[in-house]
Amino acid sequence: MVKTAPEVKVEQTQVNQPKQDDSNGWSGGKATNIPLPNGGSIQLPDEAESIVNPPDAEKPQFDKTIINETLQQSRQAITGRIMQFIDFKRDISGGYAPLYEMLKDYPFRKGKMLRPTMCISAARAMGGMGDRALTTAAALELYHNAFLIHDDIEDGSESRRGKETLHHAIGVARAINVGDATNVLAVGLLLENLSAIGIQKTLNVLHEIEFMAQQSVEGQAMELDWVANNTGQLTDQDYFTMCVKKTCWYTFMTPLRIGLIIGHPTANLTELVKPLADITRFGMILGIAFQIQDDLLNILGDLKTYGKEIGGDIYEGKRTIMLNHVIANSNAADRILEILALPREQKKAEQIEFILEEMKRCGSIDHGWYLARTLANQADNIFESMDFLKPESPLQPGENWGSSLQDRRFLKQLINYVIYRNL
């Protein structure tokens, strides 16, 4: 019997994780509580809300002016700051010039730059100045690119942002070194914060970044293990646990948290306990929706707009929501697992097409789409309750920033952008 997308439920998850003795974290592998860097925790929702009046697909789903203007402003500012810092590091140390040229590759491909833009928008929505968050935002973008370089190698990916991956272009060994150097560069940028935001906020930001990196590598380890072990019988909740670690922290939760920390008038985190918890929950829910949509685009998009290899997740054996669903619901689950067990280079196009057709037949793609929309709707409800974010943040005297739209208004439009981008 073919199963269609059920009501979305996010329940307590049991996964095989090392036991961690932490009253705010996990114990015995249960992952309902998500620990926070400043202490305390938030929980995955018990049940996602039903979709109420889903947006009409024929109408614009987000304000493209706010999204495009804000992302463009960020891209110019962030790439300028990164270029300046790369050249500074090369010149001051008499550095090896070819390495510093390779450092400019991924950051200057046309990525969306959502992470730094969210960081700056959150800072401005808290009453801070955009230029004071710029250095941290640039560091976040460098960390993102370092992760991408290493992820592409680990996943065997062939394309990134419309071009061949770095390890395909220059070889695995050199690409690993460029990824390492990008991480080092990001640390150097964070230390530049001292003059802009002071020592206490700089330390707070460094603590957030360290926590983010730990979560990201743990999530990557989970996903790589699932692929290596050809794991079947994974639930949506297993996916959520991995996704929060691998994607949500470094893509949404940490950039938003850091923005609040920088934009807040003081460095006293005790004044930010509830705002940080609220925006972390918002980022977690929206981050899961973002990743599901990204996984959908990987099988339904086109290379020109998506920028990555279409169907690459299936070639790599990544356990997406849709793949987990089809394994659980298809009469051909054993054949699917046999295909997934093959090395990437041995998988044939017709085998990938077979899995895609099974996803369609079993309602797996609809399941992912409905789940992403439901979570985005839930994120929107959380966002509306966050009254600590100013409705608008006009440019302040002395604020050297190009867009006054980069505040709560951008974060609001981001919710539908996450779901309807590239459709």
C-alpha positions as CSV (number, residue, x, y, z in Angstrom):
1,M,0.0,0.0,0.0
2,V,1.4,3.4,-1.0
3,K,1.7,5.8,1.9
4,T,1.2,9.5,1.4
5,A,2.7,12.3,3.5
6,P,1.4,11.9,7.1
7,E,0.7,14.6,9.6
8,V,4.1,15.9,10.6
9,K,5.3,14.8,14.0
10,V,8.6,15.4,15.6
11,E,9.0,12.9,18.5
12,Q,11.6,11.8,20.9
13,T,14.5,10.3,18.8
14,Q,16.5,7.3,19.7
15,V,19.8,7.1,17.9
16,N,23.1,5.4,18.6
17,Q,25.1,8.2,20.0
18,P,27.9,8.1,22.6
19,K,26.4,8.8,26.1
20,Q,27.1,12.3,27.2
21,D,26.8,13.3,30.9
22,D,25.2,16.7,30.6
23,S,22.0,17.8,32.2
24,N,21.4,20.2,29.4
25,G,22.4,17.7,26.6
26,W,21.9,14.1,25.7
27,S,22.0,11.1,27.9
28,G,21.8,7.6,26.5
29,G,21.3,8.9,23.0
30,K,18.0,10.6,23.4
31,A,17.8,13.8,21.4
32,T,14.7,15.8,22.4
33,N,16.8,18.4,24.3
34,I,19.1,20.6,22.2
35,P,21.8,22.0,24.4
36,L,22.7,25.7,24.1
37,P,26.1,27.3,24.3
38,N,25.2,29.6,27.1
39,G,23.5,26.9,29.2
40,G,20.0,25.5,29.2
41,S,18.4,23.8,26.3
42,I,15.5,23.9,23.9
43,Q,13.4,21.0,22.7
44,L,12.4,19.7,19.3
45,P,8.7,20.3,18.9
46,D,6.3,17.5,20.0
47,E,4.1,18.1,17.0
48,A,4.4,20.4,14.0
49,E,1.4,22.6,13.4
50,S,-0.9,21.9,10.5
51,I,-0.6,24.2,7.5
52,V,-3.1,26.9,7.7
53,N,-4.0,28.5,4.3
54,P,-0.8,27.6,2.5
55,P,0.4,30.4,0.2
56,D,-1.0,30.4,-3.4
57,A,1.8,29.0,-5.6
58,E,0.9,31.4,-8.4
59,K,1.6,34.5,-6.3
60,P,5.0,35.8,-5.2
61,Q,5.9,34.0,-2.0
62,F,8.4,36.5,-0.7
63,D,9.4,40.1,-1.2
64,K,12.1,39.8,-3.8
65,T,13.2,43.4,-3.4
66,I,14.0,42.9,0.2
67,I,15.7,39.5,-0.3
68,N,17.7,40.5,-3.4
69,E,18.8,44.0,-2.2
70,T,19.8,42.7,1.2
71,L,21.7,39.7,-0.2
72,Q,23.4,41.8,-2.8
73,Q,24.5,44.4,-0.2
74,S,25.8,41.6,2.1
75,R,27.7,39.9,-0.8
76,Q,29.5,43.2,-1.7
77,A,30.4,43.9,1.9
78,I,31.4,40.4,2.9
79,T,33.5,39.6,-0.2
80,G,35.2,43.0,0.2
81,R,36.1,42.2,3.8
82,I,37.3,38.7,2.9
83,M,39.4,40.0,0.0
84,Q,40.9,42.7,2.2
85,F,41.8,40.2,4.9
86,I,43.3,37.6,2.5
87,D,45.5,40.2,0.9
88,F,46.5,41.6,4.3
89,K,47.5,38.2,5.6
90,R,49.4,37.4,2.4
91,D,51.3,40.7,2.5
92,I,52.1,41.0,6.2
93,S,53.6,37.5,6.4
94,G,55.2,37.3,3.0
95,G,52.8,34.4,2.4
96,Y,52.9,31.9,-0.4
97,A,50.8,33.7,-3.1
98,P,49.3,30.7,-4.9
99,L,47.7,29.5,-1.7
100,Y,46.1,32.9,-1.1
101,E,44.7,32.9,-4.6
102,M,43.1,29.5,-4.0
103,L,41.6,30.8,-0.8
104,K,39.6,33.2,-3.0
105,D,37.9,30.5,-5.1
106,Y,34.9,29.3,-3.1
107,P,34.1,32.5,-1.3
108,F,33.9,34.4,-4.6
109,R,31.7,32.0,-6.4
110,K,28.2,33.3,-6.4
111,G,26.8,31.8,-3.2
112,K,23.7,33.2,-1.5
113,M,25.6,34.3,1.6
114,L,22.6,33.6,3.8
115,R,24.6,33.0,7.0
116,P,26.4,36.4,7.1
117,T,23.3,38.2,6.0
118,M,21.3,36.7,8.8
119,C,23.9,37.6,11.3
120,I,24.0,41.2,10.3
121,S,20.2,41.4,10.0
122,A,19.8,40.0,13.5
123,A,22.4,42.5,14.9
124,R,20.6,45.4,13.3
125,A,17.2,44.2,14.4
126,M,18.5,44.3,18.0
127,G,19.6,47.9,17.5
128,G,23.2,47.3,16.6
129,M,25.1,48.6,13.6
130,G,25.7,46.5,10.5
131,D,29.4,47.4,10.1
132,R,30.1,46.2,13.7
133,A,28.8,42.7,12.7
134,L,30.7,42.7,9.4
135,T,33.9,41.0,10.5
136,T,32.0,38.2,12.4
137,A,29.7,37.7,9.4
138,A,32.7,37.4,7.1
139,A,34.3,34.8,9.4
140,L,31.0,32.8,9.3
141,E,31.2,32.8,5.5
142,L,34.8,31.6,5.6
143,Y,33.8,28.8,8.0
144,H,31.0,27.9,5.6
145,N,33.4,27.7,2.7
146,A,35.9,25.6,4.6
147,F,33.1,23.1,5.5
148,L,32.1,23.0,1.9
149,I,35.6,22.2,0.6
150,H,35.9,19.3,3.1
151,D,32.3,18.2,2.6
152,D,32.7,18.0,-1.1
153,I,35.7,15.7,-0.7
154,E,34.0,13.5,1.9
155,D,30.8,13.2,-0.2
156,G,32.6,12.8,-3.5
157,S,30.7,15.8,-5.0
158,E,31.4,16.9,-8.5
159,S,30.0,20.4,-8.7
160,R,29.6,23.4,-6.4
161,R,28.0,26.7,-7.3
162,G,27.8,25.9,-10.9
163,K,31.5,24.9,-11.2
164,E,33.5,21.8,-10.6
165,T,34.4,21.2,-6.9
166,L,37.8,22.4,-5.7
167,H,39.2,18.9,-5.3
168,H,38.3,18.1,-8.8
169,A,40.0,21.2,-10.0
170,I,43.2,21.1,-8.0
171,G,43.3,17.6,-6.5
172,V,42.3,16.3,-3.1
173,A,45.5,17.0,-1.2
174,R,45.6,20.7,-2.2
175,A,41.9,21.1,-1.6
176,I,42.2,19.8,1.9
177,N,45.0,22.2,2.6
178,V,42.9,25.1,1.2
179,G,40.0,24.1,3.5
180,D,42.4,24.0,6.5
181,A,43.8,27.4,5.5
182,T,40.3,28.8,5.2
183,N,39.5,27.7,8.8
184,V,42.7,29.4,10.0
185,L,41.7,32.6,8.1
186,A,38.3,32.6,9.8
187,V,39.9,32.4,13.3
188,G,42.1,35.4,12.4
189,L,39.1,37.4,11.3
190,L,37.3,36.7,14.6
191,L,40.3,38.1,16.5
192,E,39.9,41.3,14.5
193,N,36.7,41.8,16.4
194,L,38.4,43.1,19.5
195,S,38.4,46.7,18.2
196,A,34.9,46.6,16.9
197,I,32.9,44.9,19.7
198,G,35.2,44.6,22.7
199,I,36.8,41.7,24.5
200,Q,33.8,40.2,26.2
201,K,31.6,40.1,23.1
202,T,34.5,38.7,21.1
203,L,34.9,35.9,23.6
204,N,31.1,35.2,23.5
205,V,31.3,35.0,19.7
206,L,34.3,32.6,19.8
207,H,32.4,30.4,22.3
208,E,29.4,30.3,19.9
209,I,31.6,29.5,17.0
210,E,33.4,26.6,18.8
211,F,30.1,25.1,19.8
212,M,28.8,25.4,16.2
213,A,31.9,23.7,14.8
214,Q,31.5,20.8,17.3
215,Q,27.9,20.3,16.4
216,S,28.6,20.4,12.7
217,V,31.3,17.8,12.8
218,E,29.2,15.5,14.9
219,G,26.3,15.8,12.4
220,Q,28.6,15.1,9.5
221,A,29.9,12.0,11.3
222,M,26.4,10.8,11.7
223,E,25.6,11.3,8.0
224,L,28.9,9.7,6.9
225,D,28.3,6.7,9.1
226,W,24.8,6.2,7.7
227,V,26.2,6.2,4.2
228,A,29.2,3.9,5.1
229,N,27.0,1.4,6.9
230,N,24.2,1.6,4.2
231,T,21.8,2.3,7.1
232,G,18.1,1.6,6.5
233,Q,15.0,2.1,8.7
234,L,15.9,5.7,9.6
235,T,12.9,7.8,10.7
236,D,12.2,11.5,10.2
237,Q,13.3,12.0,13.8
238,D,16.7,10.5,13.1
239,Y,17.0,12.9,10.2
240,F,16.0,15.8,12.4
241,T,18.7,15.0,14.9
242,M,21.4,14.8,12.3
243,C,20.1,17.9,10.5
244,V,20.0,20.1,13.6
245,K,23.7,19.2,14.2
246,K,25.0,19.3,10.7
247,T,23.0,22.1,9.1
248,C,20.9,24.1,11.6
249,W,23.6,25.2,14.0
250,Y,26.0,26.6,11.4
251,T,23.4,27.8,8.8
252,F,20.8,29.4,11.0
253,M,21.0,29.0,14.8
254,T,24.6,30.3,15.3
255,P,24.4,33.2,12.8
256,L,21.2,34.4,14.4
257,R,22.5,34.0,18.0
258,I,25.7,35.8,17.2
259,G,23.7,38.7,15.6
260,L,21.7,39.1,18.8
261,I,24.9,39.0,20.9
262,I,26.6,41.7,18.8
263,G,23.5,43.9,18.4
264,H,22.6,43.9,22.1
265,P,23.7,47.0,24.0
266,T,25.7,45.1,26.6
267,A,27.8,42.0,26.7
268,N,25.8,40.5,29.6
269,L,24.3,37.2,28.3
270,T,22.0,36.9,31.3
271,E,19.9,39.7,29.7
272,L,19.6,37.6,26.5
273,V,18.5,34.2,27.9
274,K,15.0,34.2,26.5
275,P,15.7,36.0,23.2
276,L,18.6,33.6,22.5
277,A,16.4,30.6,23.3
278,D,13.5,31.9,21.1
279,I,15.7,32.8,18.1
280,T,17.5,29.4,18.4
281,R,14.2,27.6,18.2
282,F,13.2,29.7,15.2
283,G,16.5,28.9,13.5
284,M,16.3,25.2,14.3
285,I,12.8,24.8,12.8
286,L,13.6,27.0,9.8
287,G,16.9,25.2,9.3
288,I,15.3,21.8,9.0
289,A,12.8,23.2,6.5
290,F,15.8,24.8,4.6
291,Q,17.7,21.5,4.4
292,I,14.6,19.5,3.3
293,Q,14.0,22.0,0.5
294,D,17.7,21.8,-0.4
295,D,17.4,18.0,-0.6
296,L,14.3,18.4,-2.8
297,L,16.1,20.8,-5.1
298,N,18.9,18.3,-5.5
299,I,16.5,15.8,-7.1
300,L,14.1,18.2,-8.8
301,G,16.1,21.3,-9.6
302,D,18.4,22.2,-12.5
303,L,22.2,22.7,-12.4
304,K,22.0,26.4,-13.6
305,T,19.8,27.6,-10.7
306,Y,20.7,25.0,-8.1
307,G,24.5,25.2,-8.6
308,K,25.2,21.6,-7.5
309,E,25.0,18.2,-9.2
310,I,21.4,17.2,-9.7
311,G,20.7,13.8,-8.1
312,G,24.1,14.0,-6.4
313,D,22.6,13.1,-3.0
314,I,21.4,9.8,-4.3
315,Y,24.7,9.0,-6.0
316,E,26.3,9.8,-2.6
317,G,23.8,7.7,-0.7
318,K,22.8,10.6,1.6
319,R,19.9,9.7,3.9
320,T,17.5,12.5,3.1
321,I,13.9,12.7,4.3
322,M,12.8,11.5,0.9
323,L,15.3,8.6,0.7
324,N,14.4,7.4,4.2
325,H,10.7,7.6,3.4
326,V,11.0,5.6,0.2
327,I,13.1,2.9,1.9
328,A,10.3,2.7,4.6
329,N,7.4,2.6,2.1
330,S,8.6,0.9,-1.1
331,N,8.2,-2.7,-1.9
332,A,11.6,-2.4,-3.7
333,A,13.4,-1.3,-0.5
334,D,15.9,-4.1,-0.8
335,R,16.8,-3.2,-4.3
336,I,17.1,0.5,-3.4
337,L,19.6,-0.4,-0.6
338,E,21.5,-2.6,-3.0
339,I,21.9,0.3,-5.3
340,L,22.9,2.7,-2.5
341,A,25.6,0.2,-1.4
342,L,27.4,0.6,-4.7
343,P,30.4,3.0,-4.9
344,R,29.4,6.2,-6.5
345,E,31.3,5.5,-9.7
346,Q,29.5,2.2,-10.1
347,K,26.0,3.7,-9.8
348,K,24.2,4.0,-13.2
349,A,21.9,6.8,-14.3
350,E,19.0,4.3,-14.8
351,Q,19.4,3.1,-11.2
352,I,19.2,6.7,-9.9
353,E,16.1,7.2,-12.1
354,F,14.6,4.0,-10.6
355,I,15.0,5.4,-7.1
356,L,13.5,8.8,-8.2
357,E,10.5,7.0,-9.7
358,E,10.0,5.0,-6.5
359,M,10.1,8.3,-4.5
360,K,7.3,9.7,-6.7
361,R,5.3,6.5,-6.6
362,C,5.5,6.3,-2.8
363,G,4.7,9.9,-2.1
364,S,8.2,10.5,-0.7
365,I,8.7,13.8,-2.6
366,D,5.3,15.1,-1.5
367,H,6.2,14.0,2.1
368,G,9.3,16.2,2.0
369,W,7.5,19.1,0.4
370,Y,4.6,19.0,2.9
371,L,7.0,18.7,5.8
372,A,9.2,21.6,4.7
373,R,6.1,23.8,4.3
374,T,4.7,22.8,7.7
375,L,7.9,23.5,9.5
376,A,8.2,26.9,7.7
377,N,4.7,27.7,8.9
378,Q,5.7,26.8,12.4
379,A,8.9,29.0,12.1
380,D,6.7,31.9,11.0
381,N,4.5,31.5,14.2
382,I,7.6,31.6,16.4
383,F,9.0,34.6,14.5
384,E,5.8,36.6,15.1
385,S,6.3,36.1,18.9
386,M,9.8,37.5,18.9
387,D,8.9,41.1,19.9
388,F,12.5,41.8,21.0
389,L,13.4,42.4,17.3
390,K,12.7,45.9,16.2
391,P,10.1,46.3,13.4
392,E,12.5,48.5,11.4
393,S,16.1,49.6,12.0
394,P,16.9,52.8,10.1
395,L,20.5,53.6,9.6
396,Q,22.1,55.2,12.6
397,P,24.4,58.2,12.6
398,G,27.9,56.9,11.9
399,E,26.6,53.5,10.7
400,N,28.5,52.7,7.5
401,W,26.0,50.3,6.0
402,G,24.3,50.3,2.6
403,S,20.9,48.8,3.2
404,S,18.4,49.8,5.9
405,L,16.2,46.8,4.9
406,Q,18.7,44.4,6.6
407,D,16.8,43.9,9.8
408,R,13.6,42.1,11.0
409,R,12.1,42.7,7.6
410,F,14.7,40.5,5.9
411,L,14.4,37.8,8.5
412,K,10.6,37.7,8.0
413,Q,10.9,37.4,4.2
414,L,13.5,34.7,4.6
415,I,10.9,32.2,5.9
416,N,9.1,31.8,2.6
417,Y,12.4,32.4,0.6
418,V,13.7,29.2,2.2
419,I,10.8,27.2,0.9
420,Y,10.1,28.8,-2.5
421,R,13.6,29.7,-3.7
422,N,14.6,28.3,-7.1
423,L,11.1,26.9,-7.9
